[in-house]
Amino acid sequence: MDNNPFLLFIDLINFDQKVLVLEKDIEKIRSKIAEAANQTNSSRVDLESNKSEWTANRKDVDEKELRMKILNQSEEDKKNKQEFTTTPKEYAAVKKEIEKIKQAQYELEPILLESWNKSESSKKDYEIKKTELENKINLFQEDIEEKNKEIKILELEIKKLAEQRAQKENGIPKEWLDKYALMRTRVSNPVVPVLNGSCSGCFYQITNQDLSNLKLKQLLQCKQCYRFLFIETKVENKPS
């Protein structure tokens, strides 16, 4: 590595950008984990809604079955009473009551059947959603394990790079390092190349004099965004 402070500084920038890329990769993975967790929680909420609907339908069936049971018992009681009537008038009165009960039973039967169908349908829907959620949770857990492994690998790589960083600062003026450290707290790309005569960070037009100084490997700051500027140079392959 050339001991030119400018080249050392650019090498440090590239080194930090490599770390930044790894950190962004970790952020993306964690974002995907959070997104999957949100989707799973949303599915849990939907499942609870399905369960509540099934419970309400089951309760409705129970209420109507109880009404039918009461009507059936009432009919049985009236028939028993009819057997012990002593006058035609009393018999006719009990018969009329039985017919009224039968009418109520007749009207309740299709309502009860509809309630049963709704209950069975909501139960089936709940069971399907429950199975889907259980499968989703299993896949989610497996996915989390894989993604956490990826994060650990990236974190280990970042740790190794962090151990090398102090060495990368050797030979770079402290003033540059201090300004660079300050700019890193403000923007993710505190050092940018000049492209088409402009700062590639904010597109501020660079003067000809500053361009000349940059070509001489002088380190300058953009007069608008204060990012450090440099001109990228192509490295030519030397003949072997």
VOGU-571762 format. One record per residue: residue number from 1; residue in one letter; x, y, z of N, C-alpha, C in turn. Coordinates in nm, 4 decimals. Layout:
VOGU-571762
resi:resn:n.px:n.py:n.pz:ca.px:ca.py:ca.pz:c.px:c.py:c.pz
NUM:A:X:Y:Z:X:Y:Z:X:Y:Z
...
//
This chain:
VOGU-571762
resi:resn:n.px:n.py:n.pz:ca.px:ca.py:ca.pz:c.px:c.py:c.pz
1:M:0.0851:-0.1200:0.0000:0.0000:0.0000:0.0000:0.0877:0.1236:0.0000
2:D:0.0628:0.2199:-0.0876:0.1329:0.3473:-0.0942:0.1137:0.4203:0.0373
3:N:0.2219:0.4857:0.0890:0.2130:0.5588:0.2152:0.1603:0.7001:0.1976
4:N:0.1167:0.7359:0.0764:0.0567:0.8669:0.0527:-0.0684:0.8795:0.1404
5:P:-0.0738:0.9840:0.2276:-0.1885:0.9998:0.3193:-0.3226:0.9984:0.2476
6:F:-0.3252:1.0590:0.1295:-0.4500:1.0644:0.0545:-0.4965:0.9231:0.0159
7:L:-0.4051:0.8439:-0.0371:-0.4401:0.7073:-0.0773:-0.4765:0.6216:0.0438
8:L:-0.4060:0.6439:0.1560:-0.4398:0.5729:0.2797:-0.5807:0.6088:0.3264
9:F:-0.6127:0.7373:0.3110:-0.7453:0.7837:0.3535:-0.8545:0.7212:0.2663
10:I:-0.8331:0.7174:0.1368:-0.9304:0.6567:0.0452:-0.9459:0.5082:0.0767
11:D:-0.8339:0.4446:0.1106:-0.8410:0.3025:0.1472:-0.9250:0.2838:0.2742
12:L:-0.9111:0.3763:0.3699:-0.9917:0.3710:0.4926:-1.1399:0.3891:0.4603
13:I:-1.1675:0.4808:0.3663:-1.3072:0.5047:0.3260:-1.3676:0.3772:0.2677
14:N:-1.2941:0.3148:0.1762:-1.3430:0.1909:0.1144:-1.3621:0.0812:0.2194
15:F:-1.2717:0.0784:0.3164:-1.2813:-0.0186:0.4261:-1.4102:0.0046:0.5055
16:D:-1.4376:0.1316:0.5398:-1.5586:0.1644:0.6173:-1.6853:0.1373:0.5367
17:Q:-1.6784:0.1593:0.4058:-1.7949:0.1323:0.3217:-1.8259:-0.0172:0.3181
18:K:-1.7201:-0.0980:0.3235:-1.7399:-0.2428:0.3266:-1.8140:-0.2820:0.4552
19:V:-1.7739:-0.2195:0.5672:-1.8419:-0.2451:0.6948:-1.9863:-0.1973:0.6881
20:L:-2.0064:-0.0800:0.6264:-2.1406:-0.0236:0.6145:-2.2328:-0.1152:0.5355
21:V:-2.1805:-0.1746:0.4288:-2.2596:-0.2681:0.3485:-2.3023:-0.3874:0.4332
22:L:-2.2092:-0.4385:0.5147:-2.2419:-0.5520:0.6020:-2.3491:-0.5131:0.7042
23:E:-2.3366:-0.3930:0.7592:-2.4358:-0.3457:0.8573:-2.5734:-0.3303:0.7931
24:K:-2.5756:-0.2825:0.6692:-2.7035:-0.2686:0.5976:-2.7635:-0.4059:0.5674
25:D:-2.6768:-0.5026:0.5380:-2.7257:-0.6397:0.5142:-2.7940:-0.6936:0.6399
26:I:-2.7347:-0.6647:0.7553:-2.7945:-0.7088:0.8823:-2.9287:-0.6400:0.9037
27:E:-2.9348:-0.5099:0.8725:-3.0610:-0.4349:0.8874:-3.1706:-0.4949:0.7984
28:K:-3.1330:-0.5316:0.6763:-3.2303:-0.5902:0.5837:-3.2835:-0.7227:0.6375
29:I:-3.1932:-0.8040:0.6913:-3.2349:-0.9339:0.7458:-3.3280:-0.9135:0.8644
30:R:-3.2914:-0.8211:0.9536:-3.3762:-0.7944:1.0708:-3.5115:-0.7363:1.0295
31:S:-3.5103:-0.6575:0.9232:-3.6355:-0.6020:0.8720:-3.7263:-0.7128:0.8204
32:K:-3.6661:-0.8115:0.7525:-3.7440:-0.9249:0.7016:-3.8006:-1.0079:0.8168
33:I:-3.7208:-1.0238:0.9237:-3.7687:-1.0971:1.0415:-3.8872:-1.0246:1.1037
34:A:-3.8751:-0.8911:1.1157:-3.9833:-0.8115:1.1749:-4.1097:-0.8178:1.0893
35:E:-4.0906:-0.8142:0.9574:-4.2049:-0.8214:0.8659:-4.2762:-0.9563:0.8783
36:A:-4.1975:-1.0631:0.8855:-4.2567:-1.1965:0.9008:-4.3288:-1.2089:1.0341
37:A:-4.2711:-1.1478:1.1388:-4.3350:-1.1505:1.2716:-4.4676:-1.0762:1.2693
38:N:-4.4699:-0.9621:1.2011:-4.5944:-0.8851:1.1899:-4.7022:-0.9638:1.1158
39:Q:-4.6610:-1.0320:1.0090:-4.7570:-1.1130:0.9325:-4.8122:-1.2268:1.0177
40:T:-4.7250:-1.2877:1.0978:-4.7684:-1.3964:1.1863:-4.8647:-1.3443:1.2919
41:N:-4.8328:-1.2286:1.3499:-4.9221:-1.1693:1.4503:-5.0569:-1.1327:1.3898
42:S:-5.0539:-1.0837:1.2668:-5.1783:-1.0505:1.1968:-5.2629:-1.1761:1.1753
43:S:-5.1949:-1.2875:1.1422:-5.2662:-1.4142:1.1236:-5.3262:-1.4619:1.2551
44:R:-5.2555:-1.4367:1.3654:-5.3086:-1.4741:1.4976:-5.4362:-1.3956:1.5288
45:V:-5.4345:-1.2678:1.4945:-5.5523:-1.1834:1.5173:-5.6703:-1.2337:1.4344
46:D:-5.6421:-1.2682:1.3075:-5.7478:-1.3215:1.2206:-5.8027:-1.4525:1.2761
47:L:-5.7124:-1.5353:1.3280:-5.7560:-1.6638:1.3834:-5.8467:-1.6427:1.5046
48:E:-5.8112:-1.5466:1.5889:-5.8944:-1.5172:1.7056:-6.0319:-1.4676:1.6631
49:S:-6.0347:-1.3924:1.5541:-6.1622:-1.3444:1.5004:-6.2472:-1.4621:1.4526
50:N:-6.1818:-1.5571:1.3825:-6.2524:-1.6780:1.3370:-6.3045:-1.7593:1.4546
51:K:-6.2240:-1.7689:1.5588:-6.2635:-1.8440:1.6776:-6.3830:-1.7784:1.7469
52:S:-6.3800:-1.6445:1.7545:-6.4902:-1.5704:1.8172:-6.6202:-1.5904:1.7387
53:E:-6.6074:-1.5901:1.6047:-6.7251:-1.6110:1.5200:-6.7817:-1.7515:1.5409
54:W:-6.6930:-1.8498:1.5461:-6.7377:-1.9880:1.5683:-6.8037:-2.0016:1.7061
55:T:-6.7432:-1.9400:1.8069:-6.7984:-1.9459:1.9435:-6.9375:-1.8833:1.9487
56:A:-6.9529:-1.7684:1.8813:-7.0832:-1.7009:1.8788:-7.1877:-1.7867:1.8078
57:N:-7.1487:-1.8497:1.6970:-7.2418:-1.9362:1.6226:-7.2781:-2.0612:1.7035
58:R:-7.1787:-2.1142:1.7742:-7.2049:-2.2312:1.8586:-7.3011:-2.1958:1.9724
59:K:-7.2839:-2.0772:2.0282:-7.3719:-2.0297:2.1354:-7.5141:-2.0121:2.0829
60:D:-7.5249:-1.9607:1.9600:-7.6561:-1.9413:1.8980:-7.7262:-2.0770:1.8780
61:V:-7.6490:-2.1781:1.8359:-7.7050:-2.3126:1.8202:-7.7543:-2.3667:1.9540
62:D:-7.6729:-2.3485:2.0566:-7.7104:-2.3973:2.1900:-7.8405:-2.3333:2.2382
63:E:-7.8525:-2.2038:2.2121:-7.9745:-2.1335:2.2546:-8.0976:-2.1863:2.1814
64:K:-8.0844:-2.2084:2.0519:-8.1981:-2.2572:1.9728:-8.2301:-2.4040:2.0054
65:E:-8.1257:-2.4825:2.0325:-8.1499:-2.6216:2.0729:-8.2236:-2.6257:2.2073
66:L:-8.1869:-2.5345:2.2953:-8.2557:-2.5280:2.4243:-8.4029:-2.4916:2.4055
67:R:-8.4280:-2.3954:2.3138:-8.5668:-2.3582:2.2839:-8.6444:-2.4776:2.2285
68:M:-8.5796:-2.5543:2.1371:-8.6441:-2.6719:2.0798:-8.6675:-2.7777:2.1876
69:K:-8.5730:-2.7944:2.2779:-8.5872:-2.8919:2.3858:-8.7044:-2.8551:2.4764
70:I:-8.7173:-2.7264:2.5049:-8.8285:-2.6791:2.5890:-8.9615:-2.7038:2.5190
71:L:-8.9653:-2.6761:2.3881:-9.0887:-2.7001:2.3115:-9.1231:-2.8499:2.3108
72:N:-9.0219:-2.9349:2.2911:-9.0454:-3.0795:2.2893:-9.0975:-3.1288:2.4243
73:Q:-9.0380:-3.0759:2.5306:-9.0829:-3.1158:2.6635:-9.2250:-3.0676:2.6914
74:S:-9.2509:-2.9442:2.6420:-9.3852:-2.8880:2.6609:-9.4892:-2.9706:2.5850
75:E:-9.4508:-3.0128:2.4621:-9.5417:-3.0957:2.3832:-9.5703:-3.2278:2.4549
76:E:-9.4641:-3.2881:2.5112:-9.4789:-3.4142:2.5827:-9.5701:-3.3978:2.7042
77:D:-9.5519:-3.2869:2.7747:-9.6351:-3.2601:2.8926:-9.7819:-3.2433:2.8537
78:K:-9.8037:-3.1713:2.7429:-9.9420:-3.1461:2.6989:-10.0094:-3.2774:2.6545
79:K:-9.9310:-3.3640:2.5889:-9.9881:-3.4917:2.5443:-10.0259:-3.5784:2.6649
80:N:-9.9403:-3.5738:2.7669:-9.9712:-3.6486:2.8891:-10.0960:-3.5914:2.9567
81:K:-10.1067:-3.4605:2.9536:-10.2228:-3.3947:3.0144:-10.3499:-3.4291:2.9366
82:Q:-10.3331:-3.4385:2.8024:-10.4483:-3.4660:2.7160:-10.5113:-3.6027:2.7485
83:E:-10.4241:-3.6960:2.7894:-10.4747:-3.8299:2.8190:-10.5664:-3.8322:2.9417
84:F:-10.5508:-3.7332:3.0258:-10.6294:-3.7326:3.1503:-10.7404:-3.6275:3.1504
85:T:-10.7679:-3.5696:3.0308:-10.8783:-3.4731:3.0238:-11.0109:-3.5476:3.0418
86:T:-11.1060:-3.4801:3.1008:-11.2356:-3.5448:3.1315:-11.3504:-3.4898:3.0504
87:T:-11.3273:-3.3749:2.9826:-11.4361:-3.3158:2.9046:-11.3869:-3.2835:2.7646
88:P:-11.4766:-3.2859:2.6675:-11.4383:-3.2507:2.5295:-11.3795:-3.1097:2.5206
89:K:-11.4335:-3.0209:2.5978:-11.3866:-2.8820:2.5944:-11.2417:-2.8751:2.6425
90:E:-11.2138:-2.9445:2.7503:-11.0772:-2.9456:2.8042:-10.9823:-3.0128:2.7047
91:Y:-11.0274:-3.1203:2.6404:-10.9473:-3.1916:2.5405:-10.9140:-3.1006:2.4222
92:A:-11.0154:-3.0264:2.3772:-10.9956:-2.9360:2.2624:-10.8972:-2.8243:2.2963
93:A:-10.9044:-2.7782:2.4208:-10.8150:-2.6702:2.4639:-10.6697:-2.7183:2.4651
94:V:-10.6491:-2.8403:2.5168:-10.5125:-2.8954:2.5214:-10.4627:-2.9253:2.3805
95:K:-10.5536:-2.9742:2.2941:-10.5164:-3.0029:2.1556:-10.4707:-2.8764:2.0847
96:K:-10.5396:-2.7671:2.1122:-10.5036:-2.6388:2.0506:-10.3650:-2.5941:2.0971
97:E:-10.3361:-2.6176:2.2240:-10.2052:-2.5812:2.2777:-10.0949:-2.6652:2.2121
98:I:-10.1249:-2.7943:2.1902:-10.0272:-2.8828:2.1258:-10.0006:-2.8375:1.9818
99:E:-10.1050:-2.8008:1.9115:-10.0903:-2.7533:1.7731:-10.0069:-2.6251:1.7683
100:K:-10.0254:-2.5425:1.8674:-9.9487:-2.4176:1.8744:-9.8002:-2.4483:1.8970
101:I:-9.7744:-2.5458:1.9825:-9.6349:-2.5866:2.0087:-9.5731:-2.6447:1.8817
102:K:-9.6490:-2.7297:1.8104:-9.6000:-2.7900:1.6863:-9.5667:-2.6830:1.5824
103:Q:-9.6477:-2.5779:1.5767:-9.6225:-2.4686:1.4835:-9.4910:-2.3987:1.5182
104:A:-9.4710:-2.3796:1.6486:-9.3463:-2.3165:1.6935:-9.2267:-2.4051:1.6594
105:Q:-9.2427:-2.5375:1.6753:-9.1354:-2.6314:1.6401:-9.1058:-2.6264:1.4898
106:Y:-9.2112:-2.6219:1.4124:-9.1998:-2.6180:1.2666:-9.1244:-2.4919:1.2218
107:E:-9.1564:-2.3805:1.2847:-9.0914:-2.2534:1.2490:-8.9459:-2.2490:1.2973
108:L:-8.9181:-2.3173:1.4088:-8.7829:-2.3127:1.4652:-8.6860:-2.4058:1.3921
109:E:-8.7367:-2.5154:1.3343:-8.6506:-2.6162:1.2714:-8.5580:-2.5597:1.1635
110:P:-8.6086:-2.4821:1.0630:-8.5168:-2.4296:0.9611:-8.4184:-2.3270:1.0186
111:I:-8.4619:-2.2535:1.1202:-8.3731:-2.1559:1.1843:-8.2599:-2.2287:1.2553
112:L:-8.2968:-2.3389:1.3242:-8.1947:-2.4190:1.3932:-8.0988:-2.4817:1.2927
113:L:-8.1512:-2.5311:1.1814:-8.0663:-2.5918:1.0782:-7.9683:-2.4894:1.0204
114:E:-8.0182:-2.3685:0.9970:-7.9308:-2.2623:0.9448:-7.8206:-2.2287:1.0453
115:S:-7.8563:-2.2235:1.1718:-7.7574:-2.1955:1.2761:-7.6527:-2.3060:1.2824
116:W:-7.6974:-2.4306:1.2663:-7.6048:-2.5433:1.2647:-7.5069:-2.5309:1.1486
117:N:-7.5592:-2.4984:1.0322:-7.4737:-2.4842:0.9137:-7.3698:-2.3737:0.9319
118:K:-7.4145:-2.2609:0.9884:-7.3222:-2.1493:1.0132:-7.2148:-2.1899:1.1137
119:S:-7.2564:-2.2620:1.2164:-7.1620:-2.3062:1.3190:-7.0591:-2.4024:1.2609
120:E:-7.1054:-2.4985:1.1825:-7.0142:-2.5957:1.1223:-6.9198:-2.5289:1.0228
121:S:-6.9733:-2.4338:0.9466:-6.8912:-2.3621:0.8480:-6.7824:-2.2799:0.9170
122:S:-6.8204:-2.2072:1.0233:-6.7231:-2.1247:1.0945:-6.6204:-2.2109:1.1684
123:K:-6.6646:-2.3287:1.2156:-6.5725:-2.4209:1.2813:-6.4693:-2.4726:1.1809
124:K:-6.5175:-2.5101:1.0629:-6.4278:-2.5603:0.9591:-6.3278:-2.4526:0.9170
125:D:-6.3776:-2.3296:0.9017:-6.2919:-2.2179:0.8638:-6.1853:-2.1940:0.9706
126:Y:-6.2255:-2.1999:1.0963:-6.1325:-2.1814:1.2074:-6.0248:-2.2890:1.2072
127:E:-6.0648:-2.4139:1.1876:-5.9687:-2.5244:1.1901:-5.8686:-2.5145:1.0755
128:I:-5.9188:-2.4707:0.9579:-5.8290:-2.4521:0.8433:-5.7280:-2.3414:0.8726
129:K:-5.7783:-2.2279:0.9239:-5.6901:-2.1147:0.9554:-5.5903:-2.1519:1.0659
130:K:-5.6361:-2.2321:1.1605:-5.5480:-2.2738:1.2704:-5.4330:-2.3583:1.2170
131:T:-5.4647:-2.4520:1.1274:-5.3605:-2.5360:1.0674:-5.2633:-2.4516:0.9851
132:E:-5.3187:-2.3576:0.9092:-5.2344:-2.2689:0.8273:-5.1402:-2.1876:0.9161
133:L:-5.1941:-2.1363:1.0282:-5.1124:-2.0558:1.1187:-5.0023:-2.1402:1.1830
134:E:-5.0360:-2.2617:1.2238:-4.9360:-2.3500:1.2839:-4.8232:-2.3788:1.1851
135:N:-4.8595:-2.4026:1.0586:-4.7570:-2.4255:0.9551:-4.6731:-2.3003:0.9332
136:K:-4.7414:-2.1852:0.9328:-4.6703:-2.0585:0.9118:-4.5731:-2.0315:1.0266
137:I:-4.6161:-2.0603:1.1492:-4.5299:-2.0382:1.2655:-4.4074:-2.1299:1.2587
138:N:-4.4287:-2.2553:1.2194:-4.3160:-2.3489:1.2068:-4.2146:-2.3006:1.1031
139:L:-4.2675:-2.2559:0.9883:-4.1782:-2.2036:0.8834:-4.1092:-2.0763:0.9297
140:F:-4.1836:-1.9931:1.0023:-4.1287:-1.8674:1.0542:-4.0135:-1.8959:1.1511
141:Q:-4.0320:-1.9943:1.2400:-3.9275:-2.0289:1.3360:-3.8028:-2.0801:1.2645
142:E:-3.8240:-2.1632:1.1628:-3.7106:-2.2150:1.0852:-3.6390:-2.1009:1.0131
143:D:-3.7192:-2.0084:0.9581:-3.6627:-1.8946:0.8849:-3.5828:-1.8047:0.9785
144:I:-3.6355:-1.7835:1.0997:-3.5667:-1.6995:1.1976:-3.4310:-1.7601:1.2334
145:E:-3.4303:-1.8913:1.2547:-3.3041:-1.9590:1.2879:-3.2003:-1.9383:1.1781
146:E:-3.2428:-1.9523:1.0529:-3.1506:-1.9340:0.9403:-3.1021:-1.7896:0.9320
147:K:-3.1949:-1.6971:0.9494:-3.1589:-1.5547:0.9392:-3.0692:-1.5115:1.0554
148:N:-3.0932:-1.5661:1.1734:-3.0065:-1.5338:1.2871:-2.8656:-1.5891:1.2657
149:K:-2.8554:-1.7030:1.1992:-2.7234:-1.7568:1.1638:-2.6521:-1.6621:1.0677
150:E:-2.7281:-1.6103:0.9693:-2.6706:-1.5150:0.8737:-2.6211:-1.3903:0.9465
151:I:-2.7025:-1.3420:1.0417:-2.6645:-1.2223:1.1178:-2.5364:-1.2468:1.1969
152:K:-2.5252:-1.3627:1.2609:-2.4063:-1.3938:1.3399:-2.2813:-1.3971:1.2526
153:I:-2.2958:-1.4536:1.1316:-2.1822:-1.4580:1.0390:-2.1392:-1.3166:1.0000
154:L:-2.2386:-1.2319:0.9686:-2.2078:-1.0931:0.9302:-2.1493:-1.0150:1.0473
155:E:-2.2037:-1.0367:1.1671:-2.1518:-0.9669:1.2855:-2.0078:-1.0089:1.3146
156:L:-1.9783:-1.1366:1.2939:-1.8417:-1.1849:1.3142:-1.7462:-1.1204:1.2141
157:E:-1.7935:-1.1062:1.0910:-1.7112:-1.0419:0.9873:-1.6877:-0.8952:1.0216
158:I:-1.7928:-0.8276:1.0717:-1.7786:-0.6876:1.1124:-1.6797:-0.6752:1.2280
159:K:-1.6881:-0.7683:1.3220:-1.5965:-0.7665:1.4372:-1.4518:-0.7811:1.3919
160:K:-1.4276:-0.8713:1.2970:-1.2913:-0.8907:1.2457:-1.2408:-0.7636:1.1781
161:L:-1.3302:-0.6999:1.1014:-1.2914:-0.5764:1.0329:-1.2649:-0.4646:1.1341
162:A:-1.3474:-0.4592:1.2396:-1.3300:-0.3552:1.3419:-1.1927:-0.3664:1.4075
163:E:-1.1439:-0.4889:1.4221:-1.0123:-0.5106:1.4826:-0.8999:-0.4606:1.3918
164:Q:-0.9289:-0.4495:1.2623:-0.8271:-0.4047:1.1666:-0.8302:-0.2536:1.1451
165:R:-0.9375:-0.1882:1.1893:-0.9581:-0.0481:1.1515:-0.8501:0.0453:1.2061
166:A:-0.8101:0.0232:1.3315:-0.7089:0.1119:1.3914:-0.5823:0.1149:1.3075
167:Q:-0.5463:-0.0010:1.2542:-0.4269:-0.0099:1.1696:-0.4465:0.0700:1.0409
168:K:-0.5723:0.0736:0.9902:-0.6021:0.1466:0.8666:-0.5853:0.2975:0.8842
169:E:-0.5925:0.3458:1.0090:-0.5825:0.4896:1.0345:-0.4379:0.5381:1.0360
170:N:-0.3437:0.4438:1.0451:-0.2023:0.4822:1.0495:-0.1617:0.5589:0.9242
171:G:-0.0944:0.6697:0.9453:-0.0444:0.7488:0.8327:-0.1424:0.8525:0.7812
172:I:-0.2623:0.8593:0.8397:-0.3628:0.9576:0.7963:-0.3638:1.0728:0.8965
173:P:-0.3555:1.1988:0.8498:-0.3551:1.3141:0.9406:-0.4757:1.3124:1.0350
174:K:-0.4492:1.3459:1.1622:-0.5556:1.3443:1.2632:-0.6670:1.4409:1.2257
175:E:-0.6329:1.5535:1.1640:-0.7347:1.6511:1.1243:-0.8347:1.5887:1.0270
176:W:-0.7838:1.5096:0.9335:-0.8726:1.4424:0.8377:-0.9629:1.3423:0.9095
177:L:-0.9002:1.2664:1.0007:-0.9772:1.1643:1.0730:-1.0871:1.2269:1.1581
178:D:-1.0567:1.3407:1.2222:-1.1558:1.4078:1.3070:-1.2726:1.4597:1.2239
179:K:-1.2396:1.5235:1.1107:-1.3456:1.5757:1.0236:-1.4285:1.4606:0.9655
180:Y:-1.3585:1.3552:0.9301:-1.4267:1.2381:0.8731:-1.5217:1.1762:0.9763
181:A:-1.4742:1.1639:1.1001:-1.5570:1.1066:1.2073:-1.6814:1.1922:1.2296
182:L:-1.6653:1.3240:1.2227:-1.7790:1.4136:1.2408:-1.8796:1.3991:1.1277
183:M:-1.8296:1.3923:1.0041:-1.9188:1.3803:0.8886:-1.9929:1.2457:0.8885
184:R:-1.9287:1.1426:0.9426:-1.9930:1.0098:0.9468:-2.1170:1.0086:1.0353
185:T:-2.1206:1.1009:1.1321:-2.2393:1.1089:1.2184:-2.3548:1.1793:1.1483
186:R:-2.3271:1.2443:1.0349:-2.4296:1.3226:0.9650:-2.4828:1.2525:0.8407
187:V:-2.3940:1.1893:0.7663:-2.4346:1.1236:0.6415:-2.3686:0.9863:0.6326
188:S:-2.4293:0.8985:0.5547:-2.3738:0.7632:0.5403:-2.2574:0.7593:0.4424
189:N:-2.2475:0.8632:0.3561:-2.1381:0.8683:0.2582:-2.0616:0.9993:0.2723
190:P:-1.9792:1.0122:0.3763:-1.9096:1.1385:0.4011:-1.7972:1.1682:0.3025
191:V:-1.7546:1.0680:0.2275:-1.6496:1.0873:0.1267:-1.7022:1.0348:-0.0061
192:V:-1.7052:1.1223:-0.1068:-1.7637:1.0837:-0.2354:-1.6723:1.1266:-0.3501
193:P:-1.6777:1.0560:-0.4611:-1.5973:1.0961:-0.5765:-1.6623:1.2118:-0.6518
194:V:-1.5792:1.2815:-0.7262:-1.6292:1.3868:-0.8154:-1.6693:1.3204:-0.9467
195:L:-1.7919:1.3462:-0.9919:-1.8408:1.2901:-1.1176:-1.8882:1.4025:-1.2078
196:N:-1.8362:1.4044:-1.3280:-1.8735:1.5074:-1.4269:-1.8542:1.6476:-1.3710
197:G:-1.7464:1.6642:-1.2938:-1.7134:1.7970:-1.2422:-1.7995:1.8415:-1.1259
198:S:-1.8771:1.7498:-1.0658:-1.9666:1.7859:-0.9549:-1.9510:1.6888:-0.8384
199:C:-1.9879:1.7356:-0.7200:-1.9923:1.6491:-0.6025:-2.1027:1.5455:-0.6246
200:S:-2.0682:1.4183:-0.6135:-2.1683:1.3144:-0.6387:-2.2638:1.2973:-0.5209
201:G:-2.2391:1.3717:-0.4118:-2.3300:1.3663:-0.2983:-2.4435:1.4650:-0.3086
202:C:-2.4103:1.5894:-0.3509:-2.5140:1.6944:-0.3600:-2.5190:1.7604:-0.4977
203:F:-2.4282:1.7190:-0.5893:-2.4236:1.7695:-0.7285:-2.3799:1.9158:-0.7384
204:Y:-2.3095:1.9625:-0.6364:-2.2548:2.0986:-0.6413:-2.1391:2.1018:-0.7423
205:Q:-2.1368:2.2054:-0.8294:-2.0352:2.2167:-0.9329:-1.9006:2.2574:-0.8717
206:I:-1.7971:2.1802:-0.9025:-1.6639:2.2052:-0.8473:-1.5884:2.3021:-0.9390
207:T:-1.5182:2.3950:-0.8770:-1.4430:2.4922:-0.9579:-1.3238:2.4239:-1.0248
208:N:-1.2747:2.4870:-1.1312:-1.1594:2.4313:-1.2037:-1.0366:2.4238:-1.1147
209:Q:-1.0191:2.5262:-1.0286:-0.9033:2.5263:-0.9396:-0.9092:2.4085:-0.8420
210:D:-1.0290:2.3842:-0.7868:-1.0444:2.2714:-0.6939:-1.0259:2.1388:-0.7658
211:L:-1.0726:2.1296:-0.8898:-1.0525:2.0083:-0.9675:-0.9042:1.9819:-0.9888
212:S:-0.8289:2.0878:-1.0148:-0.6842:2.0745:-1.0343:-0.6176:2.0255:-0.9060
213:N:-0.6601:2.0823:-0.7933:-0.6031:2.0408:-0.6645:-0.6375:1.8951:-0.6327
214:L:-0.7594:1.8565:-0.6677:-0.8016:1.7182:-0.6426:-0.7186:1.6207:-0.7267
215:K:-0.6862:1.6619:-0.8481:-0.6057:1.5762:-0.9346:-0.4642:1.5591:-0.8800
216:L:-0.4234:1.6543:-0.7967:-0.2918:1.6460:-0.7329:-0.2990:1.5706:-0.6007
217:K:-0.4109:1.4991:-0.5800:-0.4340:1.4173:-0.4614:-0.4478:1.5007:-0.3344
218:Q:-0.4973:1.6224:-0.3497:-0.5305:1.7020:-0.2316:-0.6724:1.6675:-0.1872
219:L:-0.6922:1.6686:-0.0559:-0.8245:1.6353:-0.0023:-0.9015:1.7646:0.0217
220:L:-1.0185:1.7774:-0.0409:-1.1001:1.8970:-0.0266:-1.2394:1.8584:0.0210
221:Q:-1.3094:1.9579:0.0762:-1.4484:1.9375:0.1157:-1.5398:2.0162:0.0233
222:C:-1.6534:1.9568:-0.0071:-1.7526:2.0248:-0.0906:-1.8001:2.1504:-0.0189
223:K:-1.8078:2.2600:-0.0917:-1.8465:2.3874:-0.0312:-1.9959:2.3933:0.0024
224:Q:-2.0719:2.2966:-0.0454:-2.2162:2.2980:-0.0165:-2.2558:2.1953:0.0904
225:C:-2.2123:2.0712:0.0726:-2.2540:1.9667:0.1680:-2.1421:1.9258:0.2634
226:Y:-2.0197:1.9748:0.2380:-1.9025:1.9527:0.3236:-1.8526:1.8080:0.3238
227:R:-1.8999:1.7291:0.2278:-1.8425:1.5958:0.2142:-1.7001:1.6066:0.1611
228:F:-1.6172:1.5089:0.1973:-1.4837:1.5040:0.1394:-1.4946:1.4594:-0.0062
229:L:-1.4106:1.5193:-0.0900:-1.4146:1.4895:-0.2327:-1.2832:1.4274:-0.2785
230:F:-1.2915:1.3408:-0.3784:-1.1705:1.2882:-0.4408:-1.2047:1.2518:-0.5849
231:I:-1.1020:1.2402:-0.6638:-1.1200:1.2001:-0.8029:-1.0716:1.0571:-0.8164
232:E:-1.1607:0.9713:-0.8647:-1.1254:0.8309:-0.8819:-1.0244:0.8178:-0.9950
233:T:-0.9237:0.7367:-0.9733:-0.8221:0.7120:-1.0759:-0.8232:0.5654:-1.1113
234:K:-0.8121:0.5390:-1.2397:-0.8096:0.4001:-1.2886:-0.6707:0.3427:-1.2704
235:V:-0.6669:0.2234:-1.2157:-0.5390:0.1583:-1.1971:-0.5093:0.0716:-1.3179
236:E:-0.3986:0.1046:-1.3866:-0.3643:0.0302:-1.5080:-0.2846:-0.0946:-1.4704
237:N:-0.3156:-0.2030:-1.5371:-0.2428:-0.3282:-1.5118:-0.1028:-0.3174:-1.5703
238:K:-0.0040:-0.3450:-1.4851:0.1338:-0.3417:-1.5322:0.1678:-0.4709:-1.6033
239:P:0.2433:-0.4624:-1.7116:0.2804:-0.5863:-1.7823:0.3696:-0.6719:-1.6959
240:S:0.3463:-0.8043:-1.7002:0.4277:-0.8954:-1.6170:0.5594:-0.9265:-1.6844
//
